[in-house]
Amino acid sequence: MYINAVGYYIPKDRIGNDYFFKLNGLTSEWIVQRTGIVTRSKARPRENLNTMGLEAVRNALPSLPYNIEDVDLIISASYSPFDTVGTAAHVAQREFGIEEAKAFNMTSACSSFINALEIAEGYFATGKARKALIIGGDKNSTYANEADPKTGHLWGDAAVAFFISKEQVGENDARILEIFTQALGCLGKGPESVQLRPRNGGIRMPEGKDVFLQACTYMPRNAFRLLENNGYTWNDLTYFIAHQANLRIIKNIAEQVQIPEEKCLHNIEELGNTGSASCALVYAQNHHRFQKDDLICMSVFGGGYSAGACLIRI
């Protein structure tokens, strides 16, 4: 399976830490020390997953090595869809005239994008699709309670788009070596750890300590699983991209597996936790710097719980 083109959209507005001091008394120093976040991206009222997703697709089109009408599978991956019926996948199908494609939305918390990649892999394996568009992202600000001192300061908004194919199409395609996902609903605090109940408090993370512990365990474990399966070690990895939930988690993992922090790519300082976009967004933002034969691993952990990893060779 191959990555043919990537694109992204990040809202222009940034919300600084001082904003939260006025709301709930949290200082910038306190937030940075615990999360690494200095600012977070915030979509404007008229922006949503559909509009951001379309912009991410447009950003990818100049490097797409085939006509977008050739896509036969569109998956939107999000836990905060603007419309649960007319999803971002259907909107993209209509906007770009992709008439022959299957289209649907799926969600698995912050692991959604990696799960969508695995779903596309299944469609490819059964011969029901050959080229796919995956749109991932969230408008967390729709549901975030910014006055909540536990989690109100964590969230950012963004979208990302990957075009992938069963077979190599262009000479610059990156190869997906392996994908692995898992549901962990029986683990720790499980489904109660992170919640998005639209009419009952919005997005919340009442069990942050448990989330931290499990994320620090399963993201490196799943990355190592893929490295070992493909005959590599941590030393062979060019870049590691963890879910952008907390900079302390990323640094904890780097220390655990003894890789230099400069190998760990991140954007959480500027954008906050962008949910389903997260890892894929970091990949897309850094796509220009990747060199031939670079080995890259994305590893995610989401509420519910859920987890997954993807190993890529440039």
C-alpha distance (Angstrom), angle and dihedral (degrees) to the residues before:
residue distance angle dihedral
M1 . . .
Y2 3.79 . .
I3 3.80 139.5 .
N4 3.81 107.5 -132.2
A5 3.80 102.3 177.4
V6 3.80 139.6 -10.2
G7 3.79 133.8 -157.4
Y8 3.78 139.0 169.6
Y9 3.77 145.5 -169.3
I10 3.79 125.5 -148.7
P11 3.81 120.7 -178.1
K12 3.79 113.2 -116.7
D13 3.80 97.6 -130.2
R14 3.81 119.1 94.4
I15 3.79 125.4 -164.7
G16 3.80 113.4 -151.7
N17 3.78 127.2 -148.3
D18 3.80 92.8 -107.6
Y19 3.80 87.7 70.2
F20 3.80 89.9 67.6
F21 3.79 94.1 48.7
K22 3.79 87.2 64.0
L23 3.81 90.9 49.2
N24 3.79 104.5 42.9
G25 3.79 109.4 -4.3
L26 3.81 97.2 -103.1
T27 3.79 110.8 147.6
S28 3.79 122.7 -138.5
E29 3.80 89.1 -118.4
W30 3.82 91.1 55.2
I31 3.83 92.5 49.9
V32 3.81 94.9 45.4
Q33 3.80 92.7 47.4
R34 3.80 92.9 53.0
T35 3.80 102.2 34.4
G36 3.81 111.1 11.1
I37 3.82 89.6 -127.0
V38 3.81 117.3 139.9
T39 3.81 99.3 163.2
R40 3.79 134.9 0.2
S41 3.80 131.3 -151.0
K42 3.78 116.8 -111.0
A43 3.79 126.4 -166.5
R44 3.76 119.3 -136.6
P45 3.83 120.2 -112.4
R46 3.82 94.1 -96.1
E47 3.79 92.9 48.4
N48 3.79 121.3 90.1
L49 3.79 140.2 152.2
N50 3.82 91.3 -74.9
T51 3.80 95.5 52.3
M52 3.81 93.8 40.2
G53 3.81 91.3 46.6
L54 3.80 92.1 53.5
E55 3.81 90.7 51.0
A56 3.82 90.8 50.0
V57 3.82 89.8 52.6
R58 3.81 91.4 48.9
N59 3.79 89.3 51.1
A60 3.82 90.1 56.3
L61 3.82 97.8 45.7
P62 3.84 99.2 83.3
S63 3.82 90.4 63.5
L64 3.83 97.6 39.4
P65 3.84 108.3 118.2
Y66 3.82 95.1 -150.9
N67 3.79 139.9 35.5
I68 3.80 113.3 -74.8
E69 3.82 88.3 -130.8
D70 3.83 87.2 70.9
V71 3.82 90.4 70.5
D72 3.81 110.8 108.4
L73 3.81 100.5 179.8
I74 3.82 129.6 47.2
I75 3.79 121.6 -176.3
S76 3.79 125.5 -179.4
A77 3.79 112.6 -158.4
S78 3.80 114.2 -160.4
Y79 3.79 144.2 121.0
S80 3.82 92.8 -153.3
P81 3.82 105.6 51.2
F82 3.78 117.0 175.5
D83 3.80 88.8 -137.4
T84 3.80 124.2 16.5
V85 3.82 91.0 -158.4
G86 3.80 106.2 36.9
T87 3.79 92.9 40.7
A88 3.81 129.4 -169.5
A89 3.82 87.6 -100.5
H90 3.81 92.2 57.8
V91 3.80 92.0 44.2
A92 3.82 90.4 52.4
Q93 3.80 91.0 47.6
R94 3.79 90.4 54.8
E95 3.80 97.1 40.4
F96 3.81 94.8 51.7
G97 3.80 98.8 33.1
I98 3.81 96.0 -117.4
E99 3.78 92.3 160.0
E100 3.81 101.0 165.3
A101 3.81 97.8 50.4
K102 3.79 129.7 109.2
A103 3.82 109.2 -128.0
F104 3.80 134.6 -167.1
N105 3.80 145.6 136.2
M106 3.80 125.3 -115.2
T107 3.77 133.6 -177.5
S108 3.78 137.3 -160.2
A109 3.80 101.0 155.6
C110 3.81 113.8 -105.2
S111 3.82 90.2 -16.6
S112 3.80 91.2 64.5
F113 3.81 98.1 107.2
I114 3.81 94.7 52.6
N115 3.81 89.7 46.1
A116 3.81 89.0 52.2
L117 3.81 89.9 53.2
E118 3.79 89.3 53.1
I119 3.81 91.6 48.5
A120 3.81 89.4 53.0
E121 3.80 88.8 49.6
G122 3.81 88.3 56.3
Y123 3.80 92.6 50.4
F124 3.79 89.3 50.1
A125 3.81 92.2 49.0
T126 3.81 92.4 53.4
G127 3.78 93.0 46.6
K128 3.81 93.1 -118.1
A129 3.81 93.3 119.7
R130 3.80 139.0 16.8
K131 3.80 105.2 -178.6
A132 3.80 125.5 35.8
L133 3.77 139.9 -174.3
I134 3.79 117.2 -151.7
I135 3.79 118.8 -167.0
G136 3.78 115.2 -168.7
G137 3.75 131.2 179.1
D138 3.75 150.2 99.7
K139 3.76 140.5 -133.9
N140 3.78 94.7 -145.2
S141 3.79 91.9 171.0
T142 3.82 89.0 72.0
Y143 3.79 90.0 69.1
A144 3.81 105.9 20.8
N145 3.77 118.1 113.2
E146 3.78 98.0 -144.9
A147 3.80 91.6 -167.3
D148 3.82 91.1 61.3
P149 3.84 104.6 106.8
K150 3.80 91.7 -156.5
T151 3.80 101.4 55.6
G152 3.81 111.4 -8.4
H153 3.81 92.3 100.7
L154 3.83 97.4 50.7
W155 3.77 106.0 75.0
G156 3.80 134.5 95.2
D157 3.81 134.5 174.2
A158 3.84 127.3 -128.2
A159 3.80 145.5 125.2
V160 3.80 135.0 -140.8
A161 3.81 134.3 -167.9
F162 3.81 129.5 -155.5
F163 3.78 125.4 -172.9
I164 3.80 109.9 -155.9
S165 3.80 134.5 177.5
K166 3.78 138.5 -164.2
E167 3.80 92.2 -126.8
Q168 3.78 132.3 30.7
V169 3.79 111.8 -85.7
G170 3.82 107.4 169.0
E171 3.77 131.5 33.5
N172 3.81 90.6 -118.7
D173 3.81 95.4 53.7
A174 3.80 115.8 130.5
R175 3.79 116.2 -137.1
I176 3.79 121.5 -127.7
L177 3.80 102.9 -143.1
E178 3.80 98.0 -173.2
I179 3.79 142.9 -15.1
F180 3.79 126.6 -156.5
T181 3.80 129.1 -178.8
Q182 3.78 134.4 173.8
A183 3.78 140.1 -175.4
L184 3.81 114.3 -132.2
G185 3.78 102.4 -177.6
C186 3.79 91.9 136.7
L187 3.80 92.9 54.8
G188 3.80 124.4 101.9
K189 3.80 112.8 -49.4
G190 3.81 90.1 -12.3
P191 3.83 117.6 175.1
E192 3.82 92.9 8.1
S193 3.82 93.5 57.7
V194 3.80 97.8 80.7
Q195 3.79 123.4 15.1
L196 3.77 139.4 -173.3
R197 3.76 108.4 -173.8
P198 3.82 104.0 162.2
R199 3.79 97.0 -156.7
N200 3.78 96.8 33.3
G201 3.78 112.1 58.0
G202 3.81 100.7 -44.7
I203 3.79 118.9 -124.7
R204 3.81 114.8 -0.9
M205 3.79 138.8 165.0
P206 3.81 106.3 -158.7
E207 3.81 93.8 164.3
G208 3.79 101.4 49.7
K209 3.82 95.3 148.4
D210 3.79 91.9 55.1
V211 3.81 90.9 47.1
F212 3.80 89.8 52.0
L213 3.81 92.9 49.8
Q214 3.80 95.7 47.3
A215 3.82 94.0 43.5
C216 3.81 90.9 52.1
T217 3.82 88.3 51.8
Y218 3.79 105.2 41.9
M219 3.80 103.0 37.4
P220 3.83 94.4 60.7
R221 3.81 91.6 36.6
N222 3.81 93.0 56.3
A223 3.79 92.9 42.8
F224 3.81 89.9 53.0
R225 3.80 90.1 48.1
L226 3.80 91.1 59.2
L227 3.79 94.2 41.9
E228 3.80 91.7 51.6
N229 3.81 93.2 44.6
N230 3.79 89.9 55.8
G231 3.79 98.0 43.2
Y232 3.80 98.5 -101.8
T233 3.79 137.7 119.7
W234 3.79 132.0 -150.8
N235 3.81 87.8 -94.7
D236 3.82 89.9 62.8
L237 3.80 92.4 57.0
T238 3.81 115.4 104.9
Y239 3.80 95.7 -170.1
F240 3.78 136.0 5.3
I241 3.82 119.5 -156.9
A242 3.80 115.5 -167.5
H243 3.79 125.3 -173.3
Q244 3.78 107.2 -78.9
A245 3.78 98.9 -121.7
N246 3.79 101.4 117.4
L247 3.79 133.1 -3.7
R248 3.82 89.8 -139.4
I249 3.82 89.0 61.4
I250 3.80 91.0 52.5
K251 3.80 92.2 48.8
N252 3.81 90.8 45.6
I253 3.81 90.6 54.8
A254 3.82 92.4 47.1
E255 3.80 89.3 53.2
Q256 3.82 92.7 45.8
V257 3.80 95.4 53.5
Q258 3.81 94.7 31.6
I259 3.77 99.7 -124.2
P260 3.81 122.5 144.4
E261 3.79 113.5 -96.5
E262 3.80 89.7 -126.0
K263 3.82 87.6 69.2
C264 3.81 89.2 60.6
L265 3.79 109.1 83.9
H266 3.80 118.0 -156.1
N267 3.79 144.8 161.5
I268 3.79 101.0 -176.2
E269 3.81 93.0 110.8
E270 3.81 90.7 67.1
L271 3.80 105.0 24.0
G272 3.81 107.2 29.6
N273 3.80 121.5 -146.5
T274 3.82 105.2 -23.1
G275 3.81 93.7 -174.6
S276 3.79 115.8 -149.2
A277 3.82 92.3 12.7
S278 3.82 96.1 52.9
C279 3.85 110.0 102.9
A280 3.79 94.9 23.5
L281 3.79 89.6 49.9
V282 3.82 91.6 53.6
Y283 3.82 88.7 49.3
A284 3.81 92.0 50.6
Q285 3.81 93.3 46.2
N286 3.81 90.8 52.7
H287 3.79 97.4 38.1
H288 3.81 92.0 109.3
R289 3.80 92.9 59.8
F290 3.81 97.5 52.7
Q291 3.80 116.1 107.6
K292 3.79 132.4 -154.9
D293 3.83 111.9 -73.6
D294 3.81 94.3 14.5
L295 3.81 111.1 149.4
I296 3.79 114.9 -141.4
C297 3.79 131.0 -178.2
M298 3.79 125.8 -165.0
S299 3.80 114.8 -164.7
V300 3.80 124.9 -177.5
F301 3.78 140.5 -172.3
G302 3.78 124.8 -168.9
G303 3.76 142.6 177.0
G304 3.73 120.4 -81.5
Y305 3.06 80.1 46.4
S306 3.79 113.1 -81.7
A307 3.79 135.7 149.8
G308 3.77 142.2 176.2
A309 3.78 146.9 158.8
C310 3.80 139.3 -149.8
L311 3.81 127.1 -158.5
I312 3.80 117.6 -152.7
R313 3.80 133.3 -172.2
I314 3.80 115.6 -159.4
